[in-house]
Structures are given as C-alpha cells and as structure tokens.
C-alpha cells in the first residue's frame, strides 16, 4: 500500500506532507478501506 503513496503526493508538498502524515495517512487508509468495502459489497 505504501508503494503507491509517493505517486499520489506531489514532490513539492513532501515537507508539509511529512508533518501531517500520521493522522492524515490513517484517515486516508480508513476511508480507502471503507470505499473498497463498499465497492466489493456492490460488486457481490
């Protein structure tokens, strides 16, 4: 999962992103998992 992160984040935002990362990353992962769950549920 972490391999796809650098591609999503612009290189210029790296310093700012690093300061925000822990909480935002967890929130992003949660929403992504929820979205994926919803997709799987709809596909089934």
N, CA, C and O atoms as CSV, one atom per row, in Angstrom:
chain,resi,resn,atom,element,x,y,z
A,1,UNK,N,N,0.824,-1.201,0.000
A,1,UNK,CA,C,0.000,0.000,0.000
A,1,UNK,C,C,0.861,1.255,0.000
A,1,UNK,O,O,0.561,2.214,-0.711
A,2,UNK,N,N,1.919,1.255,0.786
A,2,UNK,CA,C,2.754,2.447,0.913
A,2,UNK,C,C,3.500,2.757,-0.375
A,2,UNK,O,O,3.943,3.887,-0.578
A,3,UNK,N,N,3.642,1.763,-1.249
A,3,UNK,CA,C,4.347,1.982,-2.507
A,3,UNK,C,C,3.622,2.973,-3.397
A,3,UNK,O,O,4.263,3.684,-4.171
A,4,UNK,N,N,2.306,3.037,-3.306
A,4,UNK,CA,C,1.518,3.929,-4.138
A,4,UNK,C,C,1.467,5.348,-3.601
A,4,UNK,O,O,1.036,6.261,-4.306
A,5,UNK,N,N,1.903,5.548,-2.358
A,5,UNK,CA,C,1.809,6.855,-1.726
A,5,UNK,C,C,2.605,7.956,-2.422
A,5,UNK,O,O,2.040,9.010,-2.716
A,6,UNK,N,N,3.917,7.750,-2.702
A,6,UNK,CA,C,4.712,8.800,-3.342
A,6,UNK,C,C,4.097,9.310,-4.642
A,6,UNK,O,O,4.193,10.498,-4.952
A,7,UNK,N,N,3.474,8.427,-5.393
A,7,UNK,CA,C,2.877,8.818,-6.667
A,7,UNK,C,C,1.700,9.764,-6.441
A,7,UNK,O,O,1.435,10.645,-7.258
A,8,UNK,N,N,0.999,9.574,-5.327
A,8,UNK,CA,C,-0.168,10.408,-5.031
A,8,UNK,C,C,0.235,11.787,-4.530
A,8,UNK,O,O,-0.474,12.769,-4.751
A,9,UNK,N,N,1.381,11.857,-3.850
A,9,UNK,CA,C,1.816,13.114,-3.245
A,9,UNK,C,C,2.799,13.860,-4.140
A,9,UNK,O,O,3.841,13.313,-4.501
A,10,UNK,N,N,2.479,15.107,-4.506
A,10,UNK,CA,C,3.413,15.920,-5.296
A,10,UNK,C,C,4.724,16.085,-4.531
A,10,UNK,O,O,4.713,16.236,-3.310
A,11,UNK,N,N,5.841,16.057,-5.233
A,11,UNK,CA,C,7.149,16.131,-4.577
A,11,UNK,C,C,7.343,17.454,-3.852
A,11,UNK,O,O,8.068,17.512,-2.859
A,12,UNK,N,N,6.706,18.520,-4.332
A,12,UNK,CA,C,6.864,19.837,-3.707
A,12,UNK,C,C,6.192,19.886,-2.346
A,12,UNK,O,O,6.582,20.680,-1.490
A,13,UNK,N,N,5.184,19.042,-2.137
A,13,UNK,CA,C,4.456,19.041,-0.876
A,13,UNK,C,C,5.072,18.113,0.168
A,13,UNK,O,O,4.574,18.018,1.290
A,14,UNK,N,N,6.154,17.432,-0.201
A,14,UNK,CA,C,6.764,16.441,0.677
A,14,UNK,C,C,6.992,16.928,2.119
A,14,UNK,O,O,6.560,16.248,3.050
A,15,UNK,N,N,7.657,18.085,2.341
A,15,UNK,CA,C,7.906,18.536,3.719
A,15,UNK,C,C,6.607,18.722,4.499
A,15,UNK,O,O,6.489,18.270,5.638
A,16,UNK,N,N,5.644,19.383,3.888
A,16,UNK,CA,C,4.358,19.620,4.544
A,16,UNK,C,C,3.656,18.301,4.795
A,16,UNK,O,O,3.065,18.085,5.853
A,17,UNK,N,N,3.727,17.422,3.806
A,17,UNK,CA,C,3.063,16.126,3.902
A,17,UNK,C,C,3.624,15.318,5.076
A,17,UNK,O,O,2.879,14.634,5.779
A,18,UNK,N,N,4.932,15.402,5.281
A,18,UNK,CA,C,5.565,14.627,6.345
A,18,UNK,C,C,5.087,15.064,7.723
A,18,UNK,O,O,4.977,14.244,8.635
A,19,UNK,N,N,4.801,16.362,7.876
A,19,UNK,CA,C,4.359,16.853,9.183
A,19,UNK,C,C,2.927,16.417,9.461
A,19,UNK,O,O,2.547,16.209,10.613
A,20,UNK,N,N,2.142,16.282,8.411
A,20,UNK,CA,C,0.727,15.933,8.554
A,20,UNK,C,C,0.505,14.425,8.498
A,20,UNK,O,O,-0.512,13.916,8.972
A,21,UNK,N,N,1.469,13.721,7.914
A,21,UNK,CA,C,1.307,12.313,7.562
A,21,UNK,C,C,0.587,11.387,8.547
A,21,UNK,O,O,-0.422,10.798,8.161
A,22,UNK,N,N,1.046,11.219,9.807
A,22,UNK,CA,C,0.499,10.139,10.649
A,22,UNK,C,C,-1.019,10.121,10.727
A,22,UNK,O,O,-1.645,9.097,10.454
A,23,UNK,N,N,-1.618,11.255,11.100
A,23,UNK,CA,C,-3.067,11.302,11.262
A,23,UNK,C,C,-3.780,11.244,9.922
A,23,UNK,O,O,-4.752,10.505,9.765
A,24,UNK,N,N,-3.306,12.014,8.963
A,24,UNK,CA,C,-3.941,12.063,7.649
A,24,UNK,C,C,-3.851,10.715,6.953
A,24,UNK,O,O,-4.798,10.278,6.300
A,25,UNK,N,N,-2.700,10.057,7.098
A,25,UNK,CA,C,-2.497,8.764,6.451
A,25,UNK,C,C,-3.491,7.738,6.997
A,25,UNK,O,O,-4.074,6.952,6.250
A,26,UNK,N,N,-3.666,7.766,8.312
A,26,UNK,CA,C,-4.594,6.831,8.949
A,26,UNK,C,C,-6.015,7.104,8.480
A,26,UNK,O,O,-6.782,6.177,8.217
A,27,UNK,N,N,-6.360,8.382,8.376
A,27,UNK,CA,C,-7.694,8.772,7.923
A,27,UNK,C,C,-7.901,8.352,6.476
A,27,UNK,O,O,-8.960,7.842,6.109
A,28,UNK,N,N,-6.875,8.574,5.657
A,28,UNK,CA,C,-6.963,8.205,4.241
A,28,UNK,C,C,-7.117,6.694,4.084
A,28,UNK,O,O,-7.910,6.224,3.268
A,29,UNK,N,N,-6.353,5.937,4.874
A,29,UNK,CA,C,-6.438,4.480,4.800
A,29,UNK,C,C,-7.824,4.000,5.217
A,29,UNK,O,O,-8.379,3.086,4.606
A,30,UNK,N,N,-8.380,4.615,6.252
A,30,UNK,CA,C,-9.706,4.228,6.730
A,30,UNK,C,C,-10.762,4.477,5.666
A,30,UNK,O,O,-11.597,3.613,5.396
A,31,UNK,N,N,-10.722,5.662,5.063
A,31,UNK,CA,C,-11.706,6.000,4.032
A,31,UNK,C,C,-11.526,5.114,2.805
A,31,UNK,O,O,-12.501,4.715,2.169
A,32,UNK,N,N,-10.272,4.809,2.479
A,32,UNK,CA,C,-9.992,3.951,1.325
A,32,UNK,C,C,-10.529,2.545,1.569
A,32,UNK,O,O,-11.137,1.940,0.686
A,33,UNK,N,N,-10.299,2.032,2.776
A,33,UNK,CA,C,-10.803,0.697,3.119
A,33,UNK,C,C,-12.322,0.663,3.064
A,33,UNK,O,O,-12.914,-0.306,2.590
A,34,UNK,N,N,-12.948,1.729,3.555
A,34,UNK,CA,C,-14.407,1.809,3.539
A,34,UNK,C,C,-14.914,1.833,2.106
A,34,UNK,O,O,-15.889,1.163,1.767
A,35,UNK,N,N,-14.237,2.614,1.270
A,35,UNK,CA,C,-14.615,2.725,-0.139
A,35,UNK,C,C,-14.477,1.378,-0.845
A,35,UNK,O,O,-15.341,0.975,-1.623
A,36,UNK,N,N,-13.375,0.695,-0.556
A,36,UNK,CA,C,-13.119,-0.611,-1.172
A,36,UNK,C,C,-14.162,-1.630,-0.699
A,36,UNK,O,O,-14.633,-2.461,-1.475
A,37,UNK,N,N,-14.507,-1.549,0.581
A,37,UNK,CA,C,-15.515,-2.441,1.146
A,37,UNK,C,C,-16.854,-2.220,0.451
A,37,UNK,O,O,-17.549,-3.174,0.101
A,38,UNK,N,N,-17.206,-0.949,0.254
A,38,UNK,CA,C,-18.466,-0.607,-0.395
A,38,UNK,C,C,-18.483,-1.101,-1.832
A,38,UNK,O,O,-19.503,-1.588,-2.319
A,39,UNK,N,N,-17.343,-0.971,-2.510
A,39,UNK,CA,C,-17.222,-1.436,-3.893
A,39,UNK,C,C,-17.408,-2.950,-3.967
A,39,UNK,O,O,-18.133,-3.458,-4.823
A,40,UNK,N,N,-16.749,-3.653,-3.066
A,40,UNK,CA,C,-16.840,-5.112,-3.039
A,40,UNK,C,C,-18.271,-5.550,-2.748
A,40,UNK,O,O,-18.767,-6.516,-3.328
A,41,UNK,N,N,-18.926,-4.829,-1.844
A,41,UNK,CA,C,-20.303,-5.156,-1.475
A,41,UNK,C,C,-21.236,-4.960,-2.665
A,41,UNK,O,O,-22.148,-5.754,-2.895
A,42,UNK,N,N,-20.992,-3.892,-3.415
A,42,UNK,CA,C,-21.821,-3.589,-4.574
A,42,UNK,C,C,-21.587,-4.602,-5.691
A,42,UNK,O,O,-22.512,-4.969,-6.416
A,43,UNK,N,N,-20.343,-5.047,-5.819
A,43,UNK,CA,C,-19.985,-5.992,-6.886
A,43,UNK,C,C,-20.557,-7.385,-6.601
A,43,UNK,O,O,-20.908,-8.122,-7.523
A,44,UNK,N,N,-20.643,-7.732,-5.323
A,44,UNK,CA,C,-21.128,-9.067,-4.945
A,44,UNK,C,C,-22.613,-9.240,-5.262
A,44,UNK,O,O,-23.180,-10.303,-5.008
